[in-house]
Amino acid sequence: MKWRKLVRMLHRDIGYAATALTLAYSISGIAVNHMEDWNPNYSFETVEVDIGPLPTESYDAMEAAVVERLELPPELVKGRFMETETQLRVFFGEGEEVAVDTVTGKGSIKRIDTHPLIYEVNVLHLNNIKGWWTWIADLFAVSLIVLAITGMLMIKGRLGFWGRGKWFVAAGLAIPVGFIAYMYFGA
């Protein structure tokens, strides 16, 4: 078997195998590149509530009334504090909270939800789960290296690497090199 045919087969099959991860990493990359514009992992919602005046005998009683009246699972409560003389905050879940006036019972619930799919691909991309995923991510990185090299070697002649391909590779290389130079020597 000729080596160029082997290179094309490797490039094709590794490319097929890497398609899903390439899409996941690409979607996540776009999402995290724009974190200053929006939170790619979570959406936040604030809902106004009116649960009536709270009991005044103790903080435990106030917390219990909030949990009961809003039908929150008590096991999710992480803590509470009196922000002012009449403003109680009860924390539950992951960053979710209730703020309520103990006299009037008016307040708000801040809820947090994950963005479906984007949250999961960000967890994979940022390797938040570690363990076996680190090895999978490393294998994916190696497969991208193989794809880059086999892609340059697949075609011969004027359309191959030594023809016009070298100029495209040089242009692609100039972009990160230029940004790194700017990072160290730029304005």
N, C-alpha and C positions, 0 to 999 in steps of 0.2 A: 504494500500500500504506500502510495506517495505521501510524503510528509504534509503537503498542502491539503490533501484530502482529509488526513487525520486532524489537522488544525481546524478545518471547516466543521467536521463532525463534533469535535470538542466544543467549539464555539456555539454551534447550534444547540447541542444537548445541555450544556451548562447554562446557556441563555434561557432555554425553556424552564429549567429547574429554578433559576434565579428570578423568574418573572414576578411571582407573588411578592417576594421580599423586596425586589426593586420598587414595585409600586407602593408597598407599605412604607419603606424608608423615604421615598420621594414625597408621598402625601404628608408624612410626619415632618419632613424637612421644610416643606412649604409652610406648614402650620406653625412650627416653632420659630421660623424666620420672622414671623409677623406677630410675635407675642406682645409687642408694644401697642398693637392695634386691637387685639382681642385675646381672650384666654382660650387657647386651643383645647384645654382639658376640661374646663368646667363652665357651666352657665349658672348665673345667679338670678334668683327671683326673690322679690320682697312682697309679702302678702300682708295687707292690713288686717288686724283682728280686733275684736271687742269681746272680751271674755267676762266682763263684769268685775266689780271690786274684789280684791283678794283678801283672804283672812289676814289678820294682823298679829296673831299670837306668836308666830315664829317664822323664820326664813324657810324652814322645812315645810311648814303648812302652805306658805306662798308657792314654793316650788311644786308641791304636790297638787295644788289647785291648778296651776298652769298646765302641768302634764295631763291631768285628768280632763280639764275643759277643752284642751286642744287635741285630746285623744292621741297623745304621744306615747310611745313605748317607754316606760320608766327606765329600762335597762340602758337606753341610749343616752341618758343624761350624764354629761361629763363634769358639770359644775354649775355654779351660779355666783352672782355677786350683786350687791346693791350699787348701782352706778351713781345714783343720787338718793335722797331720802325717800323718793317715791318711784324710782325707776329700777326695776328688777330685770336682770339678764340671766337667762337660763341657756346653757350651752349643751348641744347634743349633736350626735352624728359627727361628721367630719367638717368642722367649720360652720355648721348650721347653728342658729341661735334664735331665741325669742326675746324680744325686749318689750316689756309691758309696764304701764303705769299702775302701781298697786292700788291707787285710789279710784281711778276711772275704769281700769281694765282694758284700756285701749293701747294698742301697740302694733308690733309687726313681727312676722316670722321671716327670717332670711334662710332660704333653701338653696342648696347647691346640688346640681346634677352634672353628671359627666356627659360630654358630647359623644354620642355613640360612634364607634369605629375610630374616630380620631384619637380619643383617649387611649384606646388599646394599642394603636400603632405607635403612639408617642411612648408608651411604656416599653414597647419592644425596642424602638429606635434609641431611646436614652438608656437602655439596659437597666431599668429599675428592678428587674426581677433576678438578675445575676444567675448564679448556678449554671445549669445546662445551657441556658440561653446565651451566655457568654461564648460558649464553644460554637453554637449555631451562628451567632453574629460574626465570629472570627472566620468560620468556614465560608460564610457569605462574602466577607471582605476578600478572602483569597480567591473566591470564584470571580469577583469583579476584576481582580488583577489578571487572572487567566483570560477573562473576556477581553480586557484591554489589549493584552499582548497578542492573543490569537486574532483579534480584529485587525490588528496592524499587519499580520502575516498572511491573511487569507487570500488577498488578491495580489497578482504580480503585474509588472508592466507599468505603463504611464498612469493607471488608476490606482496602483498599489502604494505601499508605504514609500518606496524610493522614488515614485513618481510624484503625484500631487498629495499623497497622504502625509508626507513629511511636513508640508506647509500647514495642514490642518492640525497635526500634532503640535507643531511649534506654536500656532495660534492658541490652542487650548492650554499649553504650558505657560504661555506669556500671561494669561489672566491671573492664575494664583501667584506666579512669581512677581508680577506687577503689584498686586495687593500686598504681598509680604514686604516688598521693597518700600512701598508707600508707608506701611505700618512702622518700619524702622527708620526711614529716611525722609518721609514726606512731611508735609506742613504740620 
